[in-house]
Amino acid sequence: MHKIISMEQAIDRIKDGMTLMIGGFLACGTPERIIDALVNSGVKDLTIIANDTAFVDRGIGKLIVSGQAKKVIVSHIGTNKETGRLMHAGEIEVVLVPQGTLAEQVRAGGAGLGGVLTPIGVGTPVAEGKDHLLIDGKTYLLEKALRADVALIFGSKVDEKGNIYYHEATRNFNPLMATAADCVMVEAQEIVKTGDIDPHLVMTPSLFVNYIVKP
């Protein structure tokens, strides 16, 4: 299968109302070019699963400012004042999740699990409406697995089959999200021939990647 596609072909696969996972940590390791193309496309009513909403002028924050997201599931919004403003105005739904729990929910989605058990949040507003399980005398919350229609990730170096190497901190949520979506598109900083990445440096195997978006 030929996986390399244009930006236009990538954006055509994203429809109104979809759930997107978007990699990155404060815009580090976020597919910025895809974000920009999404903003220009006008696609709307998106649910976004990510670590954060970055900044008003960078990364996922651009989709918040443009009003294209109806809901975000994130670990914090403190660096993007527009997310907070829209939340308080009732114009966007914000679900705040402890960062470790969020990572485990995504991992569970990729592993085909129903969810994860965690003591984090027991006895707090986080626990409202969630199933509680008592195991060996300790109470846990059931945090359900997360999956998306499309995962948008970033790769520092991607070969023509879709094997990915992430440079340093750009790795963050990208490998997890690559396992937990029906369609995975990677924005490649550099595309190389198959075999040019040392197998020991492959962090996401090609079998998880549907499409590679040209640099």
C-alpha positions in Angstrom: 0.0 0.0 0.0 1.3 3.4 -1.0 0.9 5.5 2.2 2.3 8.9 1.2 -0.4 11.4 0.6 -0.7 15.2 0.1 -2.0 17.5 2.7 -5.2 18.0 0.7 -5.8 14.2 0.7 -5.2 14.1 4.4 -7.7 16.9 5.2 -10.3 15.3 2.9 -10.4 12.4 5.3 -11.4 14.5 8.3 -15.1 15.2 8.6 -17.4 17.4 10.8 -18.1 15.8 14.1 -15.1 13.4 14.2 -13.1 12.6 17.3 -9.4 13.4 16.8 -6.4 12.4 18.9 -3.6 15.0 18.4 -0.1 14.3 19.6 2.1 16.9 21.3 2.9 18.5 24.6 2.5 22.3 24.6 2.8 22.1 20.8 6.1 20.1 21.0 5.6 17.1 18.7 2.3 18.4 17.4 1.6 18.1 13.6 1.5 21.9 13.1 1.1 21.8 9.3 -2.0 19.5 9.6 -3.4 21.8 12.3 -3.0 24.8 10.0 -4.7 23.0 7.1 -7.5 21.9 9.4 -8.1 25.6 10.4 -8.2 26.6 6.8 -10.6 23.7 5.9 -13.3 24.9 8.3 -14.1 21.4 9.5 -16.2 21.8 12.7 -17.8 20.2 15.8 -14.6 18.2 16.5 -13.9 16.3 19.7 -10.2 16.6 20.5 -8.2 14.2 22.8 -4.8 15.6 23.6 -2.5 16.3 26.5 -3.4 20.1 26.4 -4.7 22.8 24.2 -1.3 24.4 23.7 -1.3 28.2 23.1 -3.7 30.6 21.4 -1.3 30.9 18.4 0.3 27.5 18.4 -0.7 23.8 18.0 -4.1 22.7 19.0 -4.9 26.1 20.4 -5.5 27.3 16.8 -8.5 25.0 16.5 -9.8 26.3 19.8 -9.5 30.0 18.7 -11.2 29.2 15.4 -14.2 27.6 17.1 -13.8 24.3 15.4 -13.7 22.2 18.6 -16.9 21.4 20.5 -15.2 19.3 23.2 -11.7 18.6 24.4 -10.4 15.8 26.7 -7.1 17.1 28.1 -5.0 17.2 31.2 -4.8 21.0 31.4 -5.7 24.2 29.6 -3.7 26.7 31.7 -1.5 27.9 28.8 -4.5 28.8 26.6 -6.7 31.5 28.0 -9.2 31.1 25.1 -10.0 27.6 26.1 -10.8 28.8 29.6 -12.9 31.7 28.3 -14.9 29.4 26.0 -15.4 26.9 28.8 -16.8 29.5 31.2 -19.0 30.9 28.4 -20.5 27.4 27.8 -19.2 27.4 24.2 -16.9 24.4 24.6 -17.0 21.3 26.8 -13.8 20.7 28.6 -13.1 17.3 30.3 -10.0 17.6 32.6 -8.2 14.3 33.2 -5.0 13.7 35.3 -2.2 13.3 32.8 -1.2 9.8 33.8 -4.8 8.7 33.7 -5.3 10.2 30.3 -2.2 8.4 29.0 -3.5 5.1 30.4 -7.0 5.6 28.9 -5.3 6.1 25.5 -3.1 3.1 26.0 -6.1 1.0 27.0 -7.9 2.1 23.8 -5.0 0.9 21.8 -4.7 -2.4 23.6 -8.4 -3.2 23.1 -9.1 -2.9 26.9 -12.3 -1.5 28.3 -10.5 0.9 30.6 -8.2 1.2 33.6 -8.6 1.1 37.3 -7.0 4.0 39.3 -7.3 5.4 42.8 -6.7 8.9 41.4 -9.8 11.0 41.9 -11.6 8.9 44.4 -13.5 11.1 46.8 -13.2 14.2 44.5 -15.5 15.7 41.8 -13.5 13.7 39.3 -15.3 10.5 40.6 -18.8 11.8 40.0 -20.8 9.5 37.8 -18.1 6.9 37.4 -18.1 3.3 38.4 -16.3 2.5 41.7 -14.7 -0.9 42.4 -13.5 -2.2 45.7 -10.4 -4.5 45.2 -8.6 -5.9 48.2 -10.1 -3.3 50.5 -9.1 -0.3 48.2 -11.5 1.8 46.1 -10.7 2.4 42.5 -12.4 4.4 39.7 -13.0 2.8 36.3 -11.7 5.2 33.7 -12.9 4.0 30.3 -10.6 3.6 27.4 -10.3 6.3 24.8 -10.2 5.9 21.0 -10.6 8.3 18.1 -11.7 8.3 14.5 -8.4 9.8 13.4 -5.0 10.2 15.2 -2.9 13.1 13.9 0.7 12.6 15.0 4.1 14.0 14.2 7.2 12.1 13.2 10.8 13.5 13.1 11.8 10.8 10.6 9.4 8.5 8.8 10.2 5.8 6.2 8.1 5.1 3.2 6.3 2.2 5.0 5.4 4.4 7.9 8.0 3.4 10.6 8.5 6.4 12.8 11.4 7.9 14.8 10.6 10.7 17.2 13.4 13.1 18.2 13.7 13.6 22.0 10.6 15.2 23.6 8.6 15.2 20.4 7.8 11.6 21.3 5.4 12.3 24.2 1.8 11.2 23.4 2.4 10.3 19.7 3.3 6.6 20.1 0.3 5.9 22.3 -2.1 7.8 20.0 -0.9 5.9 17.0 -2.4 2.7 18.5 -5.8 4.1 19.5 -7.5 5.4 16.4 -9.3 3.9 13.4 -7.0 6.0 11.0 -3.5 7.2 11.8 -1.9 10.0 9.8 1.6 11.1 10.5 3.0 14.5 9.5 6.6 13.7 8.6 9.4 16.2 9.2 11.5 14.0 6.9 10.6 11.0 4.7 13.4 8.5 4.1 13.7 5.2 2.2 12.5 2.0 3.9 15.5 0.6 5.9 17.1 4.0 6.4 15.9 4.1 10.0 17.9 1.8 12.4 15.3 -0.8 13.6 16.4 -0.1 17.1 15.2 3.5 16.7 11.8 2.7 15.4 9.3 3.9 18.0 6.1 3.4 16.1 6.0 0.4 13.7 4.5 0.9 10.3 1.6 -1.4 10.9 0.0 1.4 13.0 0.3 4.0 10.3 -2.3 4.5 7.6 -1.0 7.6 5.9 2.2 9.7 5.7 1.6 13.4 5.0 4.3 14.9 2.8 6.6 17.5 4.4 
